[in-house]
Amino acid sequence: MVGVGNMGGRITRRMVAGGHDVLAVDRDAAKIPACGATPAAGLAGLAARCDVIMLSLPDSGSGHVTKVLNNFLNGVTLAATAEVMVAGKQAGLDLAQLLEVINTSSGVSFAASWTPSATWPAASGSRPSRPRLMP
């Protein structure tokens, strides 16, 4: 467990009460034995000895910043994928083949992972509307 403050301490106490051995790291090392956990030799020591590491860190606004940056990256990836598909269409490429190449090479991304076969229910014969490419 990384962080045995208000929430992490409660989680740690419950895990220890449930019979689990818990290694922990906290800025305030005195909190660790109070939770019933064993202090680890820093983050590297924790990582070296554990298969599972739980984080319980205070929200200093970094969670919100991380989410915004992740959403920004997703938006940029979506825009770049759209531009690639438009350029491919203008170059006369088969767009299904272009997606296949993208999804099996270095261009692979969540934004490009849409394929008709993954979303069209073959058995029912119905097809959702295809994504429209910009002219």
C-alpha positions as CSV (number, residue, x, y, z in Angstrom):
1,M,0.0,0.0,0.0
2,V,1.3,3.4,-0.9
3,G,-0.3,5.9,1.5
4,V,-1.8,4.9,4.8
5,G,-3.6,8.2,5.6
6,N,-7.3,8.6,6.1
7,M,-8.5,6.2,3.4
8,G,-5.3,4.1,2.8
9,G,-5.1,3.4,6.6
10,R,-8.6,2.1,6.7
11,I,-8.1,-0.1,3.7
12,T,-4.9,-1.4,5.2
13,R,-6.5,-2.2,8.5
14,R,-9.2,-4.1,6.8
15,M,-6.8,-6.1,4.7
16,V,-4.7,-6.9,7.8
17,A,-7.9,-7.9,9.7
18,G,-8.7,-10.2,6.7
19,G,-5.5,-12.0,7.2
20,H,-3.4,-10.4,4.5
21,D,0.2,-9.4,4.9
22,V,0.5,-5.8,3.9
23,L,3.7,-3.9,3.1
24,A,3.3,-0.1,3.1
25,V,5.1,3.1,2.3
26,D,4.0,6.5,3.6
27,R,5.6,9.9,4.0
28,D,4.8,9.6,7.7
29,A,6.4,6.2,8.5
30,A,4.9,6.2,12.0
31,K,1.4,5.6,10.5
32,I,2.4,2.3,9.0
33,P,2.7,0.1,12.1
34,A,-0.5,1.8,13.5
35,C,-2.4,0.2,10.6
36,G,-0.9,-3.2,11.2
37,A,1.3,-3.1,8.1
38,T,5.0,-3.8,7.7
39,P,7.1,-0.9,6.5
40,A,8.7,-1.4,3.1
41,A,12.1,-0.1,2.2
42,G,10.8,2.7,0.0
43,L,8.9,2.4,-3.2
44,A,11.6,0.3,-4.9
45,G,11.5,-2.2,-2.0
46,L,7.7,-2.3,-2.1
47,A,7.7,-2.9,-5.9
48,A,10.4,-5.6,-5.6
49,R,8.4,-7.6,-3.0
50,C,4.8,-7.2,-4.2
51,D,2.6,-8.6,-6.9
52,V,-0.1,-6.0,-6.3
53,I,0.4,-2.4,-5.2
54,M,-2.5,-0.2,-4.2
55,L,-2.2,3.6,-4.2
56,S,-4.1,5.8,-1.8
57,L,-2.8,9.3,-2.3
58,P,-4.3,12.6,-1.4
59,D,-5.9,14.5,-4.2
60,S,-3.7,17.6,-4.6
61,G,-5.4,18.5,-7.8
62,S,-3.0,16.2,-9.7
63,G,-5.8,13.7,-10.4
64,H,-7.8,16.4,-12.2
65,V,-4.7,17.6,-14.1
66,T,-3.9,14.0,-15.1
67,K,-7.5,13.5,-16.4
68,V,-7.4,16.7,-18.4
69,L,-4.0,15.8,-20.0
70,N,-5.3,12.3,-20.8
71,N,-8.4,13.7,-22.4
72,F,-6.2,16.2,-24.3
73,L,-4.1,13.3,-25.6
74,N,-7.2,11.4,-26.7
75,G,-8.6,14.5,-28.5
76,V,-5.3,15.0,-30.3
77,T,-5.2,11.3,-31.3
78,L,-8.8,11.5,-32.6
79,A,-8.0,14.6,-34.6
80,A,-4.8,13.1,-36.1
81,T,-6.7,9.9,-37.0
82,A,-9.4,11.8,-38.7
83,E,-6.8,13.8,-40.7
84,V,-5.0,10.6,-41.7
85,M,-8.3,9.0,-42.9
86,V,-9.2,12.2,-44.9
87,A,-5.7,12.2,-46.5
88,G,-6.1,8.5,-47.3
89,K,-9.5,9.1,-48.9
90,Q,-8.1,12.0,-50.9
91,A,-5.2,9.8,-52.0
92,G,-7.7,7.1,-53.2
93,L,-6.7,4.5,-50.7
94,D,-9.0,1.8,-49.6
95,L,-9.9,3.0,-46.1
96,A,-10.6,-0.4,-44.6
97,Q,-7.1,-1.5,-45.7
98,L,-5.6,1.8,-44.3
99,L,-7.2,1.0,-40.9
100,E,-5.9,-2.5,-41.1
101,V,-2.4,-1.3,-41.6
102,I,-2.7,1.4,-38.9
103,N,-4.1,-1.1,-36.4
104,T,-1.3,-3.7,-37.0
105,S,1.6,-1.3,-37.1
106,S,3.1,1.7,-35.3
107,G,0.1,3.9,-35.9
108,V,-2.2,1.7,-33.7
109,S,-4.3,3.7,-31.2
110,F,-7.7,3.6,-29.6
111,A,-8.9,6.2,-32.0
112,A,-8.1,4.1,-35.0
113,S,-9.3,0.8,-33.6
114,W,-12.8,1.0,-35.0
115,T,-13.6,-1.7,-37.5
116,P,-17.0,-2.5,-39.1
117,S,-16.7,-6.2,-38.2
118,A,-16.3,-5.3,-34.5
119,T,-19.5,-3.2,-34.4
120,W,-21.9,-4.6,-37.0
121,P,-24.0,-7.5,-35.7
122,A,-23.7,-10.0,-38.6
123,A,-26.5,-12.2,-37.5
124,S,-29.2,-9.6,-37.4
125,G,-28.4,-8.1,-40.7
126,S,-28.8,-4.6,-39.3
127,R,-25.9,-2.1,-39.5
128,P,-25.4,1.0,-37.5
129,S,-24.5,4.1,-39.5
130,R,-20.9,4.2,-40.6
131,P,-18.7,7.0,-39.3
132,R,-18.7,9.8,-41.9
133,L,-15.3,11.1,-43.1
134,M,-14.8,14.7,-43.8
135,P,-14.5,15.7,-47.5
